[in-house]
Amino acid sequence: MEKCWKFLRENVSYVVLSAFFLFALLNPIFKKYDYGGGFPLILAFCVLLAVIAFFEFRKKREIAFAEKVFLLVFTLFVVLSFVFSQTKNLGFSEVLAFSSMVPFYFIFAHKKNKWAGNFLRIVGIGTILAVLLGYFLYFSQPEVRMVGSFFNIQYHAHVWPNAFALLLLMAWPVYLLFVTKNTKWQAALVIGFLFSALLLTFSRGALIALLGQVLLLLIYFAKRIRWETVFLIFLTLLTALFFFYGSNSIRAVSHEVLDVKERVTFDNEESLTSKQERVDFWVGAVELALKKPVFGWGPYSFRHAYNVRQETLLGSADHPHNVFLKIAAENGLIALGAFLAFLLAVFLTVLKRFPGLSKARKDTVFILGVSVLGAFAHNLIDYNLNFTANLLLIFILIIFIRSLVVKRFIKLRNAVCGLILALFAGIFSLYEGTLLVLSEVLDESYLEYSFFPRNYYLNSADTATQNGRFDKAVDYIETEISLNPLDSRAWHLYGVVNCQKGNMSACMGNFEKAILLNPMNDFGYYRDYFRAVQNFPDENIDKYLEKVLPMLETYFEYVENNVHFTAYTSNVEAAAGLVEELSPFISKEKAEELRIKKEKMLKTAEKMRSEKTF
């Protein structure tokens, strides 16, 4: 027992971080921290980080002035972007998540971490468990892409194959670090097994990143490649293809299987959206960044800020599918510049010291660098660092790379800055965690004191409206709008309240504001507008008819293909209601045509909902 306690005292960081990573990766509920589902994990990490900082800050580190300055500037402008945010009710979780990574880096990056190898073994074990879980779900659930452990069991549409693909891109090179003469063949089989899971995510971006990773490794190890190496590579590919095609054959007995050719060529339902949406997101993010270059629009603001500029039906997202454009649009160009400068400073330091490393250490640095480069390559066309496990892993890989090139005979310093930042993050987390528990156990109104109320005011306004307490509903709505003037849902509810109160002029103005802020995602706004306009003639009817009729025609097709999981949403019923409200304003022939398509849409949605995952 005494030896056990001694081990824990000497390895507290390794034990705590390993346990936290495994829980973040494998738990079935707390995943994405940005919208709130994984927020408790971020709170827990910040508290644990403050504890770890006390054990670690006295250990000597080399001075890395440039890296610290760049990260502090990045943190400052992330915080300032929240202070001046256009969506202040939603962004605090991202502030806390990214801000916690900065002291995490300060504490561990500039010193030796003897437990790094053991932690990477934990990453390998966790990844294998996630893949095994992924195979079980792939065989037993209707979801057509492998999601590993990246799902929320409470919500049908919350499955994230691209996030799982990102984890695999970061994790698979780690297995190369533990290959020995006696385990080469086993390693080839294991890596092939991981590759099969990556293929089954059907992530085109991840596959491109994987090819880049493999190419970098082949170039680096070119002089050491022997015939045996060629056979091992062939075995790896053969294993990946065996599991890929074999598992699809098994799955096809009871569930749909994606056609590989259609997926690669976009010749499926994604041809309706995917080919253009990402380009639209990138262009929109650039426009948003240029409009508010200093502080951006605020953390987690992209969806609300972009909707006004949206080009395609349902073509909205929580992020612009690019990590750097996300920072630029939401946190500002100074934050982006500081983050890029930090990455460049780390890269230049590693590059400068790389020739002086031992052969084994060079290999480790390069292999971990391939993991990080693969992650950033994938995040150029997608964004999945809003998952706690992925965010933690990419930062700890960067930390290990930097710590491997720490010099012995240099000026040393305690991690005072890291300790202070960790304490601040811990204090804020304890405060927010207390409010979160009180809101769940006692009264939801405790969220009025939170930096992260999310939809509290909106939900409270909706409840008050249903109970006929319109004045109270208005108070909640106005508070929500003061925090998030871009929230179309609040403006729509404002219109509902004003309609109930008989204030039709304000009602129509509110509905029009909701449509202006979010014109291509919610048919409920148009349904309620046309429902109200029958009692209050509006000269803009023709303008809205011209816009909404083509959208409806397209939407029927979207539901049939369940684009963006829309068949599982209330948008289906809203579109059906809109069809009925449009009838007085269109020809009888057109109204009958829409009713036939509406009935087909409702039956399709009902069928899909009956085949729920989990």
C-alpha positions as CSV (number, residue, x, y, z in Angstrom):
1,M,0.0,0.0,0.0
2,E,2.8,2.4,0.9
3,K,4.5,1.7,-2.5
4,C,1.2,2.4,-4.2
5,W,0.8,5.8,-2.5
6,K,4.4,6.6,-3.3
7,F,3.8,5.9,-6.9
8,L,0.7,8.1,-7.0
9,R,2.5,11.0,-5.3
10,E,5.4,10.8,-7.8
11,N,3.1,10.2,-10.8
12,V,0.1,12.3,-10.0
13,S,0.1,14.0,-13.4
14,Y,0.4,10.8,-15.3
15,V,-2.4,9.1,-13.3
16,V,-4.8,12.0,-13.4
17,L,-4.3,12.8,-17.1
18,S,-4.5,9.2,-18.2
19,A,-7.7,8.6,-16.3
20,F,-9.2,11.9,-17.5
21,F,-8.2,11.2,-21.2
22,L,-9.7,7.7,-21.1
23,F,-13.0,9.0,-19.6
24,A,-13.2,11.9,-22.0
25,L,-12.6,9.5,-24.9
26,L,-14.9,6.6,-23.9
27,N,-17.8,8.0,-22.0
28,P,-21.0,8.0,-24.0
29,I,-22.4,11.4,-23.0
30,F,-19.9,14.2,-22.4
31,K,-18.3,14.9,-25.8
32,K,-18.6,18.3,-27.4
33,Y,-17.9,21.1,-25.0
34,D,-18.9,24.0,-27.3
35,Y,-22.7,23.6,-27.3
36,G,-22.6,22.5,-23.6
37,G,-22.8,18.7,-23.7
38,G,-19.1,18.3,-22.7
39,F,-18.9,21.4,-20.6
40,P,-18.8,19.4,-17.3
41,L,-15.6,17.7,-18.6
42,I,-13.9,21.0,-19.3
43,L,-14.8,22.2,-15.8
44,A,-13.4,19.0,-14.3
45,F,-10.2,19.3,-16.4
46,C,-9.6,22.9,-15.2
47,V,-10.0,21.9,-11.5
48,L,-7.7,18.9,-12.0
49,L,-5.2,21.2,-13.8
50,A,-5.1,23.5,-10.8
51,V,-4.3,20.6,-8.6
52,I,-1.6,19.3,-10.9
53,A,-0.1,22.7,-11.1
54,F,0.7,22.6,-7.4
55,F,2.6,19.4,-7.9
56,E,4.5,20.5,-11.0
57,F,5.2,24.2,-10.9
58,R,8.3,24.0,-8.7
59,K,10.1,21.7,-11.2
60,K,12.6,23.7,-13.2
61,R,12.0,24.5,-16.8
62,E,13.8,26.2,-19.6
63,I,12.8,29.8,-20.4
64,A,10.8,30.0,-23.6
65,F,9.9,33.7,-23.8
66,A,8.5,33.8,-27.3
67,E,6.1,30.9,-26.9
68,K,4.8,32.2,-23.7
69,V,4.2,35.7,-25.1
70,F,2.4,34.4,-28.1
71,L,0.1,32.1,-26.1
72,L,-0.6,34.9,-23.6
73,V,-1.6,37.2,-26.4
74,F,-3.8,34.5,-27.9
75,T,-5.4,33.9,-24.5
76,L,-6.0,37.6,-23.9
77,F,-7.7,38.1,-27.3
78,V,-9.8,34.9,-26.8
79,V,-11.0,36.4,-23.5
80,L,-11.6,39.9,-25.1
81,S,-13.5,38.3,-28.0
82,F,-15.9,36.9,-25.3
83,V,-16.1,40.3,-23.6
84,F,-17.2,42.0,-26.9
85,S,-19.0,38.9,-28.2
86,Q,-22.2,39.0,-30.3
87,T,-23.2,35.7,-28.8
88,K,-22.2,36.0,-25.2
89,N,-24.6,33.4,-23.9
90,L,-22.8,30.6,-25.8
91,G,-19.1,31.2,-25.9
92,F,-17.7,30.8,-22.4
93,S,-17.1,27.0,-22.7
94,E,-14.7,27.6,-25.6
95,V,-13.0,30.4,-23.7
96,L,-12.4,28.0,-20.8
97,A,-11.4,25.1,-23.0
98,F,-8.7,27.0,-24.9
99,S,-7.6,29.0,-22.0
100,S,-7.0,25.9,-20.0
101,M,-4.7,24.5,-22.7
102,V,-2.3,27.4,-22.2
103,P,-1.3,26.8,-18.6
104,F,-1.4,23.1,-19.5
105,Y,1.3,23.8,-22.0
106,F,3.3,26.1,-19.7
107,I,3.4,23.4,-17.0
108,F,4.6,20.5,-19.1
109,A,6.2,21.7,-22.4
110,H,9.5,23.1,-21.1
111,K,10.6,20.3,-18.9
112,K,11.3,16.5,-19.1
113,N,8.2,14.3,-18.7
114,K,9.4,10.8,-17.8
115,W,5.8,9.5,-18.0
116,A,5.3,10.6,-21.6
117,G,5.9,7.1,-23.0
118,N,3.5,5.5,-20.6
119,F,0.8,8.1,-21.4
120,L,1.2,7.4,-25.1
121,R,0.6,3.7,-24.3
122,I,-2.6,4.8,-22.6
123,V,-3.6,6.7,-25.8
124,G,-3.0,3.5,-27.8
125,I,-5.1,1.4,-25.4
126,G,-7.9,4.0,-25.4
127,T,-7.9,4.1,-29.2
128,I,-8.1,0.3,-29.6
129,L,-11.1,0.3,-27.2
130,A,-12.7,3.1,-29.2
131,V,-12.3,1.2,-32.4
132,L,-13.7,-2.0,-30.9
133,L,-16.7,0.0,-29.7
134,G,-17.0,1.5,-33.2
135,Y,-17.1,-2.0,-34.8
136,F,-19.8,-3.1,-32.3
137,L,-22.0,-0.1,-33.2
138,Y,-21.2,-0.4,-36.9
139,F,-22.7,-3.9,-36.9
140,S,-25.6,-3.2,-34.6
141,Q,-26.8,0.3,-35.4
142,P,-28.2,2.0,-38.6
143,E,-25.6,4.8,-38.6
144,V,-23.8,4.3,-41.9
145,R,-20.3,5.6,-40.9
146,M,-18.2,4.3,-38.0
147,V,-18.2,6.7,-35.1
148,G,-16.1,4.8,-32.5
149,S,-16.8,6.4,-29.1
150,F,-17.8,9.7,-30.6
151,F,-21.5,9.7,-30.0
152,N,-24.0,10.9,-27.4
153,I,-26.2,8.1,-26.4
154,Q,-29.0,10.5,-25.3
155,Y,-29.5,12.1,-28.8
156,H,-30.1,10.2,-32.0
157,A,-28.4,12.6,-34.4
158,H,-25.3,13.2,-32.2
159,V,-22.8,11.0,-33.9
160,W,-19.5,12.3,-35.1
161,P,-17.5,10.1,-37.5
162,N,-15.2,12.9,-38.5
163,A,-14.2,13.5,-34.9
164,F,-13.4,9.9,-34.6
165,A,-11.3,10.1,-37.8
166,L,-9.3,12.9,-36.2
167,L,-8.6,10.8,-33.2
168,L,-7.3,8.0,-35.4
169,L,-5.1,10.4,-37.4
170,M,-3.4,11.5,-34.1
171,A,-3.2,8.1,-32.5
172,W,-2.1,5.6,-35.2
173,P,1.5,6.9,-35.6
174,V,1.9,6.5,-31.8
175,Y,2.0,2.7,-32.3
176,L,5.2,3.1,-34.4
177,L,7.0,4.2,-31.2
178,F,6.6,0.9,-29.6
179,V,7.5,-1.4,-32.5
180,T,10.4,-3.8,-31.7
181,K,12.1,-6.5,-33.6
182,N,9.8,-9.0,-31.9
183,T,6.6,-7.1,-32.4
184,K,6.8,-5.8,-36.0
185,W,4.3,-8.2,-37.4
186,Q,1.8,-7.6,-34.6
187,A,2.2,-3.9,-35.0
188,A,1.4,-4.2,-38.8
189,L,-1.8,-6.0,-37.9
190,V,-2.9,-3.5,-35.3
191,I,-2.2,-0.5,-37.5
192,G,-4.0,-2.1,-40.3
193,F,-7.0,-2.6,-38.0
194,L,-6.9,1.1,-37.1
195,F,-6.7,2.0,-40.8
196,S,-9.8,-0.1,-41.4
197,A,-11.7,2.0,-38.8
198,L,-10.4,5.2,-40.4
199,L,-11.7,3.9,-43.8
200,L,-15.1,3.1,-42.3
201,T,-15.5,6.6,-41.1
202,F,-15.8,7.4,-44.8
203,S,-14.0,10.7,-44.1
204,R,-12.5,11.9,-47.4
205,G,-10.5,14.6,-45.6
206,A,-9.1,12.1,-43.1
207,L,-8.0,9.8,-45.9
208,I,-6.2,12.7,-47.6
209,A,-4.4,13.5,-44.3
210,L,-3.5,9.9,-43.8
211,L,-1.9,9.7,-47.2
212,G,0.1,12.7,-46.4
213,Q,1.2,11.2,-43.1
214,V,2.3,8.0,-44.7
215,L,4.2,9.9,-47.4
216,L,6.1,11.9,-44.7
217,L,7.0,8.7,-42.8
218,L,8.2,7.0,-46.0
219,I,10.4,9.9,-46.9
220,Y,11.9,10.1,-43.4
221,F,12.5,6.4,-43.0
222,A,13.5,5.8,-46.7
223,K,17.0,4.8,-46.0
224,R,15.9,2.2,-43.4
225,I,13.3,0.5,-45.7
226,R,14.1,-3.1,-46.3
227,W,12.2,-5.9,-48.1
228,E,10.8,-6.9,-44.7
229,T,9.5,-3.3,-44.3
230,V,7.8,-3.6,-47.7
231,F,6.1,-6.8,-46.6
232,L,5.0,-5.2,-43.4
233,I,3.5,-2.3,-45.2
234,F,1.7,-4.7,-47.6
235,L,0.4,-6.7,-44.6
236,T,-0.9,-3.4,-43.0
237,L,-2.8,-2.5,-46.2
238,L,-4.1,-6.0,-46.6
239,T,-5.4,-6.1,-43.0
240,A,-7.1,-2.7,-43.5
241,L,-8.8,-3.8,-46.6
242,F,-9.8,-7.2,-45.2
243,F,-11.5,-5.6,-42.2
244,F,-13.0,-2.9,-44.3
245,Y,-14.7,-5.1,-46.9
246,G,-15.3,-7.9,-44.5
247,S,-17.2,-5.7,-42.0
248,N,-19.2,-4.1,-44.8
249,S,-20.2,-7.6,-46.0
250,I,-21.4,-8.5,-42.5
251,R,-23.2,-5.2,-42.0
252,A,-25.0,-5.4,-45.4
253,V,-27.0,-8.4,-44.0
254,S,-29.0,-6.1,-41.7
255,H,-28.1,-2.4,-42.5
256,E,-27.3,0.0,-45.3
257,V,-23.7,0.2,-46.5
258,L,-22.3,3.3,-48.2
259,D,-21.1,2.8,-51.7
260,V,-17.3,3.6,-51.8
261,K,-17.4,4.9,-55.3
262,E,-20.4,7.2,-54.6
263,R,-18.8,8.5,-51.5
264,V,-15.5,9.3,-53.2
265,T,-17.2,11.0,-56.2
266,F,-19.9,12.7,-54.1
267,D,-22.4,10.8,-56.2
268,N,-24.9,10.4,-53.3
269,E,-27.0,12.6,-51.0
270,E,-23.9,14.7,-50.1
271,S,-23.9,16.0,-53.7
272,L,-26.8,18.1,-52.5
273,T,-24.7,20.0,-50.0
274,S,-21.1,19.0,-49.4
275,K,-19.3,20.1,-52.5
276,Q,-20.1,23.8,-52.1
277,E,-20.9,24.2,-48.4
278,R,-17.3,24.2,-47.2
279,V,-16.2,26.7,-49.7
280,D,-19.1,28.9,-48.6
281,F,-18.1,28.5,-45.0
282,W,-14.5,29.5,-45.8
283,V,-15.5,32.5,-47.8
284,G,-18.0,33.5,-45.1
285,A,-15.4,33.2,-42.4
286,V,-13.0,35.4,-44.2
287,E,-15.8,38.0,-44.7
288,L,-16.7,37.8,-41.0
289,A,-13.0,38.2,-40.0
290,L,-12.5,41.2,-42.1
291,K,-15.7,42.9,-40.8
292,K,-14.6,42.5,-37.1
293,P,-10.8,42.0,-37.4
294,V,-9.8,42.9,-33.8
295,F,-12.0,40.8,-31.5
296,G,-14.0,38.8,-34.0
297,W,-17.7,38.0,-33.4
298,G,-17.1,36.0,-30.3
299,P,-16.4,32.4,-29.3
300,Y,-18.9,30.0,-30.8
301,S,-20.5,32.7,-32.8
302,F,-20.0,31.4,-36.4
303,R,-23.4,29.8,-36.9
304,H,-25.3,32.9,-35.8
305,A,-23.0,35.4,-37.6
306,Y,-22.8,33.3,-40.8
307,N,-26.6,32.5,-41.2
308,V,-27.2,36.0,-42.7
309,R,-24.6,35.2,-45.4
310,Q,-25.7,31.6,-45.9
311,E,-25.8,30.4,-49.5
312,T,-27.5,27.0,-49.5
313,L,-30.6,25.6,-47.7
314,L,-29.6,24.1,-44.3
315,G,-26.0,25.0,-45.2
316,S,-25.1,26.3,-41.7
317,A,-22.6,25.0,-39.2
318,D,-21.2,25.7,-35.7
319,H,-17.8,26.4,-37.3
320,P,-16.3,27.2,-40.7
321,H,-14.7,23.7,-41.0
322,N,-11.2,25.2,-40.6
323,V,-9.5,25.8,-37.3
324,F,-7.6,28.9,-38.4
325,L,-10.6,30.5,-40.1
326,K,-12.6,29.8,-37.0
327,I,-10.1,31.6,-34.8
328,A,-10.0,34.5,-37.3
329,A,-13.8,34.9,-37.5
330,E,-14.6,34.3,-33.8
331,N,-11.6,35.6,-31.9
332,G,-10.1,38.1,-34.4
333,L,-7.0,38.3,-36.5
334,I,-4.7,39.2,-33.6
335,A,-5.6,36.0,-31.9
336,L,-5.1,34.0,-35.1
337,G,-1.7,35.7,-35.6
338,A,-0.6,34.9,-32.0
339,F,-1.7,31.3,-32.4
340,L,0.2,30.8,-35.7
341,A,3.2,32.6,-34.2
342,F,3.2,30.1,-31.3
343,L,3.1,27.1,-33.6
344,L,5.9,28.7,-35.7
345,A,8.0,29.3,-32.6
346,V,7.6,25.7,-31.5
347,F,8.4,24.4,-35.0
348,L,11.6,26.6,-35.3
349,T,12.8,25.5,-31.9
350,V,12.3,21.9,-32.7
351,L,13.9,22.3,-36.1
352,K,16.9,24.1,-34.7
353,R,17.6,21.5,-32.0
354,F,16.6,18.4,-34.0
355,P,20.1,17.7,-35.4
356,G,21.5,17.4,-31.9
357,L,19.1,14.8,-30.7
358,S,19.8,11.1,-30.5
359,K,18.5,8.8,-33.2
360,A,15.7,7.4,-31.0
361,R,14.6,10.9,-29.9
362,K,14.6,12.2,-33.5
363,D,12.3,9.3,-34.5
364,T,10.0,10.1,-31.6
365,V,9.8,13.8,-32.4
366,F,9.2,13.1,-36.1
367,I,6.5,10.5,-35.5
368,L,4.7,12.7,-33.0
369,G,5.1,15.6,-35.4
370,V,3.4,13.5,-38.1
371,S,0.5,13.0,-35.7
372,V,0.1,16.7,-35.1
373,L,0.5,17.6,-38.8
374,G,-2.2,15.0,-39.7
375,A,-4.5,16.6,-37.1
376,F,-4.0,20.1,-38.4
377,A,-4.3,18.9,-42.0
378,H,-7.7,17.4,-41.2
379,N,-8.7,20.6,-39.4
380,L,-8.1,22.6,-42.5
381,I,-11.2,21.1,-44.1
382,D,-13.1,20.2,-40.9
383,Y,-13.0,21.2,-37.2
384,N,-13.2,18.6,-34.4
385,L,-11.2,20.2,-31.7
386,N,-14.5,21.0,-30.0
387,F,-14.3,17.5,-28.5
388,T,-12.5,17.4,-25.2
389,A,-10.5,14.2,-25.9
390,N,-9.3,15.6,-29.3
391,L,-8.3,19.0,-27.9
392,L,-6.4,17.4,-25.0
393,L,-4.6,15.0,-27.2
394,I,-3.4,17.5,-29.8
395,F,-2.0,19.8,-27.1
396,I,-0.3,17.0,-25.2
397,L,1.3,15.7,-28.4
398,I,2.7,19.3,-29.0
399,I,3.8,19.3,-25.4
400,F,5.7,16.0,-25.7
401,I,7.4,17.2,-28.9
402,R,8.5,20.4,-27.3
403,S,9.6,18.6,-24.1
404,L,11.8,16.2,-26.1
405,V,14.0,19.0,-27.3
406,V,14.5,20.7,-23.9
407,K,18.1,21.5,-23.3
408,R,19.9,20.6,-20.1
409,F,22.3,23.4,-19.5
410,I,20.2,26.6,-19.8
411,K,18.5,29.1,-17.5
412,L,15.6,27.5,-15.5
413,R,12.5,28.9,-14.1
414,N,9.4,27.8,-12.1
415,A,6.0,27.6,-14.0
416,V,4.6,30.5,-12.0
417,C,2.6,31.8,-15.0
418,G,1.2,28.4,-15.6
419,L,0.2,28.0,-12.0
420,I,-1.6,31.4,-11.9
421,L,-3.5,30.7,-15.1
422,A,-4.4,27.2,-13.9
423,L,-5.7,28.7,-10.6
424,F,-7.8,31.2,-12.5
425,A,-9.3,28.5,-14.7
426,G,-9.9,26.3,-11.7
427,I,-11.6,29.1,-9.8
428,F,-13.9,29.9,-12.7
429,S,-14.6,26.2,-13.1
430,L,-15.6,25.7,-9.5
431,Y,-17.9,28.7,-9.7
432,E,-19.5,27.5,-13.0
433,G,-19.6,23.9,-11.7
434,T,-21.4,25.0,-8.6
435,L,-24.0,26.9,-10.6
436,L,-24.4,24.0,-13.0
437,V,-25.1,21.6,-10.1
438,L,-27.5,24.0,-8.4
439,S,-29.4,24.6,-11.6
440,E,-29.8,20.8,-12.0
441,V,-30.6,20.0,-8.4
442,L,-32.5,23.0,-7.1
443,D,-33.5,25.6,-9.6
444,E,-32.6,26.4,-13.2
445,S,-32.6,30.1,-12.4
446,Y,-29.1,29.8,-10.9
447,L,-28.0,30.0,-14.5
448,E,-28.8,33.7,-14.4
449,Y,-25.4,34.1,-12.6
450,S,-23.5,32.0,-15.1
451,F,-21.1,33.1,-17.8
452,F,-22.5,30.2,-19.8
453,P,-26.4,30.4,-19.6
454,R,-26.7,28.9,-23.1
455,N,-30.5,28.6,-23.8
456,Y,-31.7,29.3,-20.3
457,Y,-33.4,32.7,-21.0
458,L,-34.9,31.4,-24.3
459,N,-36.3,28.3,-22.6
460,S,-37.6,30.3,-19.7
461,A,-39.3,32.7,-22.2
462,D,-40.9,29.8,-24.0
463,T,-42.2,28.3,-20.7
464,A,-43.6,31.7,-19.7
465,T,-45.3,32.2,-23.1
466,Q,-46.9,28.8,-22.8
467,N,-48.2,29.7,-19.4
468,G,-49.6,33.0,-20.7
469,R,-47.1,35.1,-18.7
470,F,-46.2,37.4,-21.6
471,D,-44.6,40.2,-19.7
472,K,-42.2,37.8,-18.0
473,A,-41.6,36.2,-21.3
474,V,-40.6,39.6,-22.8
475,D,-38.2,40.2,-19.9
476,Y,-36.4,36.9,-20.7
477,I,-36.4,37.5,-24.4
478,E,-34.9,40.9,-24.0
479,T,-32.2,39.6,-21.8
480,E,-31.4,36.9,-24.4
481,I,-31.3,39.5,-27.1
482,S,-29.0,41.7,-25.0
483,L,-26.6,38.7,-24.7
484,N,-27.1,37.5,-28.3
485,P,-28.6,40.0,-30.7
486,L,-28.0,37.5,-33.6
487,D,-30.2,34.8,-32.0
488,S,-33.1,34.4,-34.6
489,R,-34.9,32.1,-32.2
490,A,-35.3,34.9,-29.7
491,W,-36.6,37.3,-32.3
492,H,-39.1,34.6,-33.5
493,L,-40.3,34.0,-30.0
494,Y,-40.6,37.7,-29.5
495,G,-42.9,37.7,-32.5
496,V,-45.0,34.8,-31.1
497,V,-45.4,36.7,-27.8
498,N,-46.4,39.9,-29.6
499,C,-48.9,38.0,-31.8
500,Q,-50.4,36.5,-28.6
501,K,-50.7,40.0,-27.1
502,G,-52.4,41.3,-30.3
503,N,-49.5,43.6,-31.2
504,M,-49.5,42.5,-34.9
505,S,-47.2,45.3,-36.1
506,A,-44.5,44.3,-33.7
507,C,-45.2,40.6,-34.3
508,M,-44.6,40.9,-38.1
509,G,-41.5,43.0,-37.5
510,N,-40.1,40.3,-35.1
511,F,-40.8,37.5,-37.6
512,E,-39.1,39.5,-40.4
513,K,-36.1,40.1,-38.1
514,A,-35.9,36.3,-37.4
515,I,-36.1,35.5,-41.1
516,L,-33.4,38.2,-41.9
517,L,-31.0,36.7,-39.3
518,N,-31.7,33.1,-40.3
519,P,-33.4,32.9,-43.7
520,M,-32.5,29.3,-44.8
521,N,-32.7,27.0,-41.9
522,D,-36.0,27.1,-40.0
523,F,-39.4,26.8,-41.8
524,G,-41.1,27.6,-38.5
525,Y,-40.3,31.3,-39.1
526,Y,-42.0,31.3,-42.5
527,R,-44.9,29.2,-41.2
528,D,-45.7,31.7,-38.4
529,Y,-45.1,34.6,-40.7
530,F,-47.7,33.4,-43.2
531,R,-50.1,32.4,-40.4
532,A,-50.0,35.9,-39.0
533,V,-50.1,37.7,-42.3
534,Q,-53.5,36.4,-43.1
535,N,-54.9,38.6,-40.4
536,F,-52.5,41.5,-41.1
537,P,-51.9,42.0,-44.8
538,D,-48.2,42.6,-45.7
539,E,-46.8,44.0,-48.9
540,N,-43.8,41.6,-48.7
541,I,-45.9,38.5,-49.3
542,D,-44.7,38.1,-52.9
543,K,-41.1,38.5,-51.8
544,Y,-41.4,35.7,-49.3
545,L,-43.3,33.5,-51.6
546,E,-40.6,33.8,-54.2
547,K,-38.1,32.8,-51.7
548,V,-39.8,30.1,-49.7
549,L,-41.4,28.0,-52.5
550,P,-38.1,26.9,-54.1
551,M,-36.7,26.2,-50.6
552,L,-39.7,23.9,-49.9
553,E,-39.2,22.0,-53.1
554,T,-35.6,21.4,-52.2
555,Y,-36.4,20.5,-48.6
556,F,-38.6,17.7,-49.6
557,E,-35.6,16.1,-51.3
558,Y,-33.4,16.8,-48.3
559,V,-35.7,14.9,-46.0
560,E,-35.8,12.0,-48.3
561,N,-32.0,11.8,-48.1
562,N,-31.8,12.9,-44.5
563,V,-29.3,15.6,-45.3
564,H,-27.8,17.1,-42.1
565,F,-30.1,14.7,-40.2
566,T,-33.0,17.0,-40.9
567,A,-35.5,14.1,-40.9
568,Y,-35.0,13.8,-37.1
569,T,-35.7,17.5,-36.5
570,S,-38.9,19.5,-35.9
571,N,-38.2,21.3,-39.2
572,V,-40.1,18.5,-40.9
573,E,-43.3,19.4,-39.0
574,A,-42.6,23.1,-39.5
575,A,-42.4,22.6,-43.3
576,A,-45.6,20.6,-43.3
577,G,-47.3,23.4,-41.4
578,L,-45.9,26.0,-43.9
579,V,-47.5,24.1,-46.8
580,E,-50.9,24.6,-45.2
581,E,-50.3,28.3,-44.4
582,L,-49.3,28.9,-48.0
583,S,-52.5,27.6,-49.5
584,P,-54.4,30.9,-49.5
585,F,-51.6,32.6,-51.4
586,I,-50.9,30.1,-54.2
587,S,-52.9,28.3,-56.9
588,K,-55.0,25.3,-56.0
589,E,-52.9,23.1,-58.3
590,K,-49.7,24.2,-56.6
591,A,-51.2,23.8,-53.2
592,E,-52.3,20.2,-54.0
593,E,-48.9,19.4,-55.4
594,L,-47.2,20.6,-52.2
595,R,-49.7,18.6,-50.0
596,I,-48.8,15.4,-51.8
597,K,-45.1,16.0,-51.3
598,K,-45.7,17.0,-47.7
599,E,-47.4,13.7,-46.9
600,K,-44.6,11.8,-48.5
601,M,-42.1,13.8,-46.5
602,L,-43.9,13.1,-43.2
603,K,-44.0,9.3,-43.9
604,T,-40.3,9.3,-44.8
605,A,-39.4,11.1,-41.6
606,E,-41.5,8.8,-39.5
607,K,-39.8,5.8,-41.0
608,M,-36.3,7.2,-40.4
609,R,-37.2,8.1,-36.8
610,S,-38.4,4.6,-36.1
611,E,-34.9,3.3,-37.0
612,K,-33.1,5.2,-34.2
613,T,-29.6,4.6,-33.3
614,F,-29.2,3.8,-29.6
